[in-house]
Each structure stands twice: as C-alpha cells, then as structure tokens.
Amino acid sequence: MGSMTTAFLVTSLLIVATPGTGVLYTVATGLGRGGRASVVAAFGCTLGIVPHLAAAVTGTATLLRAGGVAFEVLRIAGVGYLLVMAWTTWRDTSRLGVEPDPEPRSAARIVLSAVLVNLLNPKLTLFFFAFLPQFVPREGSGQLASMLALSGVFMAMTFVVFAGYGVFAAAMRRHVVERPRVVARIRKLFAASFAALGARLALDR
C-alpha cells in the first residue's frame, strides 16, 4: 500500500509540474499582472480539474469517446480556444509594467480564463481515465470516496505547484519588464507553446 501511495504521489507531481496550458497561463499572468493575480490563476486552473473529475466519476468521458461526435465538438472547441490564445499573445505588443494595471482584470475573469485553459487539457484526461483508476479499490463500496480523496490530493498539489510557478514569475517581473526584447521573446514563446498544445490536441485520437 505504501509503495502504491508513493507511486501515486510521485507520478502526480511529475504530471502537475510538467509545463502545460495551465502552467503557461499562470506564469503569463504572474509576469503580466503580479503575484496575487497568478495565485488567482492557479486557483482557476485547479478549479478546471473539477469537470475532469466529474466526468471520471459519472463515466461521461467514456460515453463521449464511444459516441465520437460529442467529443469531437469539444476537442475542436479546445483547439480553437488555444489557437486564439496563441494569436492574441503573438500579436500583443503592450508594455508590461510593475505599476498597477490601468485596466485590471477581475478575479472572476482570471478564474474563468484559467478554467477554460485547463478544461480540455489532454494531460488531465489521461490522468483521470488511465492513471487514477489503478489506485482505486475494485472491490467494496469505497471506490467513490477513494477517487475523491486521491483527486483532492492531486488538486491540492496542482494549486501549490502552479502558485509557486506564478509567484516566481511575478518575482522576476521587474527584471523582465526592463528588457523589452526579453518580453517580446517570452510572448512569442508562450504563443508558440499555446499553438503547439493546440496542434497536439487537434491530432489527439
């Protein structure tokens, strides 16, 4: 049991820490809007895990995979969203600054964007439908409680790691904004990363 728990924790940490859409969004928020906004973004990305958990518990994702059409619609929507983010990030030439944002985004808008970013994350789909069930007992009546407990650990880990990424990015913000070329290159890197993630989702079968 102890070795299984260790395997779950280590693999979950690797999945969470590997840069993906959520990490990119949180880091971009930290660089653009500061530490507090990055923590809000981390919370939103964590909240974006809930639909994956709900789908795993109810078996909705299995039905979508079986039906084909519904999953294709969701997948195409996810690809479109990532490509829009890539385009707007690439085109963005506004100056980053450490002074208060003249047009601050509300916490609700940051959370909503973060939820949408993580909603169709294929990494989360793989986690909840291929990895997590291996640690849920197949006999007895505790499957639901076990899945919820393990998912809670995964979500807590996600929030802590993402917040760490975002706060670190915010701490480096002043050093970055004083170098316009660095800012431009970082934006191009983010845009290319969003486009690559969109392409990967588009090719997912």
C-alpha positions as CSV (number, residue, x, y, z in Angstrom):
1,M,0.0,0.0,0.0
2,G,2.9,2.3,0.9
3,S,4.6,1.8,-2.4
4,M,1.4,2.4,-4.3
5,T,0.9,5.7,-2.4
6,T,4.4,6.8,-3.2
7,A,3.9,5.9,-6.9
8,F,0.7,7.9,-7.0
9,L,2.3,11.0,-5.3
10,V,5.5,10.9,-7.4
11,T,3.7,10.4,-10.7
12,S,1.1,13.1,-9.8
13,L,3.8,15.6,-9.0
14,L,5.5,14.9,-12.4
15,I,2.2,15.4,-14.2
16,V,1.5,18.6,-12.3
17,A,5.0,20.1,-12.6
18,T,5.3,19.3,-16.4
19,P,4.6,22.6,-18.2
20,G,1.3,22.6,-20.0
21,T,-1.5,25.0,-20.7
22,G,-2.2,25.7,-17.0
23,V,1.4,26.4,-16.1
24,L,1.8,28.7,-19.2
25,Y,-1.3,30.7,-18.3
26,T,-0.3,31.0,-14.6
27,V,3.3,32.1,-15.5
28,A,2.0,34.6,-18.1
29,T,-0.4,36.0,-15.5
30,G,2.4,36.3,-13.0
31,L,4.6,38.2,-15.4
32,G,1.8,40.4,-16.7
33,R,-0.2,41.1,-13.6
34,G,1.8,40.2,-10.5
35,G,1.8,37.6,-7.7
36,R,-1.8,38.0,-6.5
37,A,-3.3,37.5,-10.0
38,S,-1.0,34.5,-10.5
39,V,-2.4,32.8,-7.4
40,V,-5.9,33.5,-8.6
41,A,-5.0,31.9,-11.9
42,A,-3.6,28.9,-10.1
43,F,-6.9,28.6,-8.3
44,G,-8.8,28.8,-11.6
45,C,-6.6,26.1,-13.1
46,T,-7.2,23.9,-10.1
47,L,-11.0,24.5,-10.5
48,G,-10.7,23.5,-14.1
49,I,-9.9,20.0,-12.9
50,V,-13.4,19.5,-11.4
51,P,-15.1,18.8,-14.8
52,H,-12.5,16.0,-15.5
53,L,-13.2,14.5,-12.0
54,A,-16.9,14.7,-12.5
55,A,-16.6,13.1,-15.9
56,A,-14.5,10.3,-14.5
57,V,-16.9,9.7,-11.7
58,T,-20.0,9.6,-13.9
59,G,-18.5,7.9,-16.9
60,T,-19.3,10.8,-19.1
61,A,-15.9,10.8,-20.8
62,T,-16.4,7.1,-21.7
63,L,-19.7,8.0,-23.4
64,L,-18.1,10.8,-25.3
65,R,-15.3,8.6,-26.5
66,A,-17.9,6.0,-27.6
67,G,-20.2,8.5,-29.3
68,G,-17.4,10.3,-31.1
69,V,-19.3,13.3,-32.3
70,A,-19.7,15.0,-28.9
71,F,-16.0,14.5,-28.1
72,E,-15.0,15.8,-31.5
73,V,-17.0,19.0,-30.9
74,L,-15.4,19.6,-27.5
75,R,-11.9,18.8,-28.9
76,I,-12.3,21.2,-31.8
77,A,-13.6,23.9,-29.4
78,G,-10.4,23.4,-27.3
79,V,-8.2,23.6,-30.3
80,G,-9.9,26.8,-31.4
81,Y,-9.5,28.4,-27.9
82,L,-5.8,27.5,-27.7
83,L,-5.2,28.9,-31.2
84,V,-7.0,32.1,-30.3
85,M,-4.8,32.4,-27.2
86,A,-1.7,31.8,-29.4
87,W,-2.7,34.5,-31.9
88,T,-3.6,37.2,-29.3
89,T,-0.4,36.5,-27.3
90,W,1.7,36.7,-30.5
91,R,0.0,40.0,-31.6
92,D,0.3,41.6,-28.1
93,T,2.8,44.4,-28.1
94,S,1.6,46.2,-25.0
95,R,4.2,47.2,-22.4
96,L,4.5,45.2,-19.2
97,G,4.8,47.3,-16.1
98,V,5.2,46.8,-12.4
99,E,2.8,49.7,-11.7
100,P,-0.9,48.9,-11.0
101,D,-2.7,47.8,-14.2
102,P,-4.7,50.7,-15.6
103,E,-7.4,48.2,-16.7
104,P,-7.2,45.4,-14.1
105,R,-9.0,42.2,-14.9
106,S,-11.3,41.0,-12.2
107,A,-10.6,37.8,-10.2
108,A,-13.7,36.2,-11.8
109,R,-12.4,36.8,-15.3
110,I,-8.9,35.4,-14.5
111,V,-10.5,32.3,-12.9
112,L,-12.8,31.9,-15.9
113,S,-9.9,32.1,-18.4
114,A,-7.9,29.6,-16.3
115,V,-10.8,27.1,-16.1
116,L,-11.2,27.3,-19.9
117,V,-7.5,26.7,-20.3
118,N,-7.5,23.6,-18.2
119,L,-10.9,22.3,-19.2
120,L,-9.7,20.4,-22.3
121,N,-6.2,19.6,-21.1
122,P,-5.5,16.1,-22.6
123,K,-3.0,15.5,-19.7
124,L,-5.8,15.6,-17.2
125,T,-8.0,13.3,-19.3
126,L,-5.1,10.8,-19.4
127,F,-4.6,11.2,-15.6
128,F,-8.3,10.6,-14.6
129,F,-9.1,7.8,-17.1
130,A,-5.8,5.9,-17.4
131,F,-3.8,6.5,-14.2
132,L,-6.1,7.3,-11.3
133,P,-8.3,4.2,-11.6
134,Q,-5.2,2.0,-10.9
135,F,-5.2,3.2,-7.3
136,V,-9.0,2.8,-6.7
137,P,-10.0,-0.4,-5.0
138,R,-12.0,-2.7,-7.4
139,E,-14.0,-4.4,-4.6
140,G,-16.1,-3.0,-1.7
141,S,-18.1,0.2,-1.6
142,G,-15.3,2.8,-1.2
143,Q,-14.4,3.4,-4.8
144,L,-16.1,6.9,-4.9
145,A,-14.5,8.0,-1.6
146,S,-11.1,6.8,-2.7
147,M,-11.4,8.5,-6.1
148,L,-12.4,11.8,-4.5
149,A,-9.6,11.6,-1.9
150,L,-6.9,10.9,-4.5
151,S,-8.4,13.7,-6.7
152,G,-8.3,16.1,-3.8
153,V,-4.6,15.4,-3.3
154,F,-4.0,15.9,-7.0
155,M,-5.9,19.2,-6.9
156,A,-4.0,20.5,-3.8
157,M,-0.7,19.6,-5.5
158,T,-1.8,21.4,-8.6
159,F,-2.6,24.6,-6.7
160,V,0.6,24.7,-4.7
161,V,2.9,24.0,-7.7
162,F,1.1,26.4,-10.1
163,A,1.0,29.1,-7.4
164,G,4.8,28.6,-7.0
165,Y,5.3,29.0,-10.7
166,G,3.2,32.1,-10.8
167,V,4.8,33.8,-7.7
168,F,8.3,33.1,-9.0
169,A,7.3,34.6,-12.4
170,A,5.9,37.6,-10.6
171,A,9.1,38.0,-8.6
172,M,11.1,38.1,-11.8
173,R,8.7,40.5,-13.3
174,R,10.7,43.7,-12.7
175,H,13.9,42.2,-14.2
176,V,11.9,41.1,-17.3
177,V,9.9,44.2,-18.0
178,E,13.1,46.3,-18.1
179,R,14.2,44.3,-21.2
180,P,11.6,44.8,-24.0
181,R,13.3,42.3,-26.2
182,V,13.1,39.6,-23.5
183,V,9.4,40.5,-23.0
184,A,8.8,40.1,-26.8
185,R,10.6,36.7,-26.9
186,I,8.7,35.4,-23.9
187,R,5.4,36.3,-25.5
188,K,6.5,34.6,-28.7
189,L,7.5,31.6,-26.7
190,F,4.1,31.5,-24.9
191,A,2.3,31.9,-28.3
192,A,4.2,29.1,-29.9
193,S,3.6,26.9,-26.9
194,F,-0.1,27.5,-27.0
195,A,-0.1,26.8,-30.7
196,A,1.8,23.6,-30.2
197,L,-0.6,22.4,-27.5
198,G,-3.5,23.2,-29.8
199,A,-1.9,21.2,-32.6
200,R,-1.3,18.3,-30.2
201,L,-5.0,18.4,-29.1
202,A,-6.0,18.6,-32.8
203,L,-4.0,15.4,-33.6
204,D,-5.3,13.6,-30.5
205,R,-7.4,10.5,-31.3
